[in-house]
Amino acid sequence: MKWLAKFFKFVLWSAFTGLFAGVIGAAVIYYQLQPNLPSTENLKHVKFQVPLRVYSAEGLLMAEFGEKRRIPLAYPEIPERMVQAFLAAEDDRFFEHPGVDYQGLIRAAVNLLMTGEKGQGGSTITMQVARNFYLSSEKTYIRKLNEILLALQIERDLPKQEILALYLNKIYLGNRAYGIGAAAQIYYGKSVEQLTLPQIAMIAGLPKAPSKFNPIINPERALQRRDYVLGRMRDLDMIPEEEYRTALAEGVSASLHQTQTEMDAPYVAEMVRSHMYERYGADAYTEGFSVHTTVQSRLQDAAQEGVRKALQEYDLRHGYRGPEQHFELPEPPADADLDGLLADHHRVGDLTPALVTAVAEQQAELFLSGGERLTLTWEGLEWARPYINENRRGEKPKTAAEILRPGDLIRILPVEASDDTPAHWRLAQIPEAAGALVSVDPDDGAIRALVGGYDFFHSKFNRVIQARRQPGSGFKAIIYSAALEAGYSAASLINDAPVVFNDTSLEGAWRPENYSGKFFGPTRLRHALTKSRNLVSIRLLRAMGVEFALEHAKNFGFDPAQLPHNLSLALGSGGVTPLEMAGAYAVLANGGYRVTPYLITRITDSADREVFLADPARVCEECPEIEEPSPPPGSATADQPSGTTAPEQAPGPAQEPTAPTPKRAARGISPENHYLMNSMMRDVITHGTGRKAMVLGRKDLAGKTGTTNEQRDAWFNGFQRRLVAIAWVGFDSSKPLGRGEVGGRAALPAWIHFMGQALDGVPEHHLGMPEGMITVRIDPATGKRAPISQKDAIFEVFRADNAPQESVTTGGGDPYRADSGTDSATPPPAAELF
C-alpha cells in the first residue's frame, strides 16, 4: 500500500505545483498585460456614432447623412423580450457570471485540445463589449487574454444593465444597422417596442453572422437561426410552449426599409450637409447633430410641384424629342427580361420609366417595373409633335406609330381628371430645360421653400445658389428705386426712343431695343416699369449715373463689384443667383428693410443640447429707426447657407447658449421709396407683363418679369407682404429657350402655382401710404398737374416735396391711358413686352 500512498502524494504535489505555477503564470500574464490595457472609464460616457439628421421648420425629417445608422436606446427603453432573446442567443448566464463565463472557457479549451483549432466559445456579452469598443476581432491568445481582463474590469466599473445597453446599441446587425434600434427600423420599419416575438428573435440571431443570417439576402438561413433563438428562449423558460409554436409558424417578414423621411427637399438637405461638413468635417456625420431649418413642408411641396409643372408645360410647347433609349425586345418578351431592361432606369421626379411593348392605331401598351402593365391612350399621346429646334415643331401626329415603336424606353406621368378628359397617363420626357424657385419670409429672410432643379438625383446642381444668371428686367426694380432716390417720381417722363451708345466697356456701338422692337416716345416711369420698356431704363440710368445706381444696389444686398459698371446694368446684365434676388425683393416686400436669407434656425447635439441658435435681423416697422450698417454684400455663399454662423464650440459637451437679443433689420430704402415701388410693381401684375398672376384673385401681389437676350433666362420675381418668391427657367448651357419664352410665360406659371398654395388662407395686405406723401391729379401725357376741367386726368402719388407744381393748360391725351373713363394711375393691359 506504500506505493499507493506515494502515488496520491505525487498527484497532490503535482496538482499543487501545477496550481501554484498556474497562479504564478496568471499573475505574470496579468502584470505583463494590465499596464497596456486601455482604461474602461470612458464607457461611462460613451458617445455612439449617430448620423446627421435634417429637419423642417415643423420638425419633419428631411434627410439623414452618415455611414452608420443608429438609434441609441437607454436600458429602460429596451423591451424585456429583446433582452431575453439576446441573452438566449449570446449569453444566458450574463446576469450570473462576473464578466467571464468559466464554463464557456473550459468548453473552448476542450475544443482546442480535441481539434487543435481556435474557435468560437466562451465569449460573454461583456467580453464582446470589450472587443467591440477596444480590441480587434482577430483570434489570438493575447487578444483573448486582453478581452478577459477588460471584461473583468468593465464588470467592476459598470452595472450589468449599462453593459447590456452598450452591447445592444453597439453591435453590428447588417445593412449598415448598428444597434437594435436601427435594426428594427431597417428590417421592419418599426421601433423596438413595436416588434413581434419572431421579429425580435430574428434580430437577436444576427450578431453571430450578420451576412450569413441576414433575413433579406439569406431568408432560409435566417429562419433557421431565428428558430434556434426561439428554441433557446423556450428551453430557458423565457417563453411558454404555446407562444413558441405560434412564433415558429410565422414566416420571414423582413424587408429593407430606408430612412423614412417625412418630406422631400434634397436640395435643402444638401445645403445643410455641405455647411455642416465645412464646419465639423467628418464629425458632422457621426456626432448625432440635428439641424432644424426654416423650410416649411407645405410650401416646399408647392414649390417643387410648381417647378416641375412649369418645365413640363415648356416641353409641351416645344415637342417630343423621342425615346430615352431603344431596345430590341426578346420574343416573347417575358416579365423578367423586361424588368432587367428597366433595372438601371429609375424615377426622375414625377416621371416613371416604361417600356413600349406594342403599338396600336392610337394607343400603346406599356410595361412598368415590377410587372405592371398599362395602356397609354391617345389623350396622353396626341401632344407629341416632333421637336425640331427651340422655335419649330413638326406636324401633329395622327397615329401612335408616328410617335412610338415597341422597345422604346419612355417616361410617363399621371394626369388628373378635368372637365374635358378623364384621369390618364401622359407621354412625357425628362426636361432639358432647368428651373428653380426660392421663397423667403421678408421679415427676417427665413428660406421657406427652395427647389434647385427638376430632380436632385438627376442633377445635383443647385440653381438657387450656384447658378449666376442675368436677371434681365427683374433688375429694373433696383434701377427704378435708385431713380426715385435720385429725385425722379413715378410721373417723370423719359423718352422711349432709339439710341446708340459708343461705350468702350460694351465693346463698341450698342443699339438696345424694346422687346417689341417698337418705340413709344415720352413715357411716365410707372408705365415704363409696368410695360418693362428697355430704352426708358437705359436713359434713366444714364441720367442718374451708373455709380449712383450701383451704390443704391448695396441697399438690396448686391455687391457692386459683381455687377457691370456700364449702362447694360439697366437691363440686368450682371450675374446673380435666385437667392440674391429673393433677398433683394424682400426689401421691396417688407417696408424697405435689409434682411439676409438664412436656412438654419438651430443645431443640437446627440444629447439635444443647442450648439447653435440663429439670430437673424428682423423687421420691426413700429420700432424707432436705427442707424445700423447693412450686412456686407455677398455674405451668402453656395457653400454656407446665409444666416448660419458656425457655433463656437467644437463637437462635444455644449454650454447652454445665452438668449440672444433680437436684432432689428436696418432700413435699406425709405418708406416713401418703398411705397412707390410697391405700388408700381403691383401695376406690373394688374396691367403689365405679370398680369397672368391675376388668376390668383388677389390685389396685394407685386412683382417683375425678367427676360434676357434671345430668351436665355426667364424670371418672375414677386411678393406679397408675407412672402417673397423667385422663379427662374433656362438651360444650364444658356442656349435660347425659344421665341416667346419670356418671364411671363416660362417662369410665371411656377410662381403662380406656388403662391396660389402658399397664400391660401392668408388675408390680403393693405398697402398703407406713409406720412409725407400726397395724391395728385395729373395729365397722363406730361405728368404735370391737371386742371379741374381735364377729363382724362389720372391720380398719381408723390412725395410731398416732389409733387409737380406746374399745371398743363389743356388736356393732352395719353395714348397709354385707360379708356374706361375711371381715374387710374395705371394704363390698361397691353401685349407682353421685355
C-alpha positions, 0 to 999 in steps of 0.5 A: 500500500506504500506505493499507493500512498506515494502515488496520491502524494505525487498527484497532490504535489503535482496538482499543487505545483501545477496550481501554484505555477498556474497562479504564478503564470496568471499573475505574470500574464496579468502584470505583463498585460494590465499596464497596456490595457486601455482604461474602461472609464470612458464607457461611462460616457460613451458617445455612439456614432449617430448620423446627421439628421435634417429637419423642417421648420415643423420638425419633419425629417428631411434627410439623414447623412452618415455611414452608420445608422443608429438609434441609441436606446437607454436600458429602460427603453429596451423591451424585456423580450429583446433582452431575453432573446439576446441573452438566449442567443449570446449569453444566458448566464450574463446576469450570473457570471462576473464578466467571464463565463468559466464554463464557456472557457473550459468548453473552448479549451476542450475544443482546442485540445480535441481539434487543435483549432481556435474557435468560437466559445466562451465569449460573454456579452461583456467580453464582446463589449470589450472587443467591440469598443477596444480590441480587434476581432482577430483570434489570438491568445493575447487578444483573448487574454486582453478581452478577459481582463477588460471584461473583468474590469468593465464588470467592476466599473459598470452595472450589468444593465449599462453593459447590456445597453452598450452591447445592444446599441453597439453591435453590428446587425447588417445593412449598415444597422448598428444597434437594435434600434436601427435594426428594427427600423431597417428590417421592419420599419418599426421601433423596438417596442413595436416588434413581434416575438419572431421579429425580435428573435430574428434580430437577436440571431444576427450578431453571430453572422450578420451576412450569413443570417441576414433575413433579406439576402439569406431568408432560409438561413435566417429562419433557421437561426431565428428558430434556434433563438426561439428554441433557446428562449423556450428551453430557458423558460423565457417563453411558454410552449404555446407562444413558441409554436405560434412564433415558429409558424410565422414566416420571414417578414423582413424587408429593407426599409430606408430612412423614412423621411417625412418630406422631400427637399434634397436640395435643402438637405444638401445645403445643410450637409455641405455647411455642416461638413465645412464646419465639423468635417467628418464629425458632422456625420457621426456626432448625432447633430440635428439641424432644424431649418426654416423650410416649411413642408407645405410650401416646399411641396408647392414649390417643387410641384410648381417647378416641375409643372412649369418645365413640363408645360415648356416641353409641351410647347416645344415637342417630343424629342423621342425615346430615352433609349431603344431596345430590341425586345426578346420574343416573347418578351417575358416579365423578367427580361423586361424588368432587367431592361428597366433595372438601371432606369429609375424615377426622375421626379414625377416621371416613371420609366416604361417600356413600349411593348406594342403599338396600336392605331392610337394607343400603346401598351406599356410595361412598368417595373415590377410587372405592371402593365398599362395602356397609354391612350391617345389623350396622353399621346396626341401632344407629341409633335416632333421637336425640331429646334427651340422655335419649330415643331413638326406636324401633329401626329395622327397615329401612335406609330408616328410617335412610338415603336415597341422597345422604346424606353419612355417616361410617363406621368399621371394626369388628373381628371378635368372637365374635358378628359378623364384621369390618364397617363401622359407621354412625357420626357425628362426636361432639358430645360432647368428651373428653380424657385426660392421663397423667403419670409421678408421679415427676417429672410427665413428660406421657406421653400427652395427647389434647385432643379427638376430632380436632385438625383438627376442633377445635383446642381443647385440653381438657387445658389450656384447658378449666376444668371442675368436677371434681365428686367427683374433688375429694373426694380433696383434701377427704378428705386435708385431713380426715385432716390435720385429725385425722379417720381413715378410721373417723370417722363423719359423718352422711349426712343432709339439710341446708340451708345459708343461705350468702350466697356460694351465693346463698341456701338450698342443699339438696345431695343424694346422687346417689341422692337417698337418705340413709344416716345415720352413715357411716365416711369410707372408705365415704363416699369409696368410695360418693362420698356428697355430704352426708358431704363437705359436713359434713366440710368444714364441720367442718374449715373451708373455709380449712383445706381450701383451704390443704391444696389448695396441697399438690396444686398448686391455687391457692386463689384459683381455687377457691370459698371456700364449702362447694360446694368439697366437691363440686368446684365450682371450675374446673380443667383435666385437667392440674391434676388429673393433677398433683394425683393424682400426689401421691396416686400417688407417696408424697405428693410435689409434682411439676409436669407438664412436656412438654419434656425438651430443645431443640437447635439446627440444629447439635444443640447443647442450648439447653435441658435440663429439670430437673424435681423428682423423687421420691426416697422413700429420700432424707432429707426436705427442707424445700423450698417447693412450686412456686407454684400455677398455674405451668402455663399453656395457653400454656407447657407446665409444666416448660419454662423458656425457655433463656437464650440467644437463637437462635444459637451455644449454650454447652454447658449445665452438668449440672444437679443433680437436684432432689428433689420436696418432700413435699406430704402425709405418708406416713401421709396418703398411705397412707390415701388410697391405700388408700381410693381403691383401695376406690373401684375394688374396691367403689365407683363405679370398680369397672368398672376391675376388668376390668383384673385388677389390685389396685394401681389407685386412683382417683375418679369425678367427676360434676357437676350434671345430668351436665355433666362426667364424670371418672375420675381414677386411678393406679397407682404408675407412672402417673397418668391423667385422663379427662374427657367433656362438651360444650364448651357444658356442656349435660347429657350425659344421665341416667346419664352419670356418671364411671363410665360416660362417662369410665371406659371411656377410662381403662380402655382406656388403662391396660389398654395402658399397664400391660401388662407392668408388675408390680403395686405393693405398697402398703407401710404406713409406720412409725407406723401400726397395724391395728385391729379395729373395729365397722363401725357406730361405728368404735370398737374391737371386742371379741374376741367381735364377729363382724362386726368389720372391720380398719381402719388408723390412725395410731398416735396416732389409733387409737380407744381406746374399745371398743363393748360389743356388736356393732352391725351395719353395714348397709354391711358385707360379708356374706361373713363375711371381715374387710374394711375395705371394704363390698361393691359397691353401685349407682353413686352421685355 
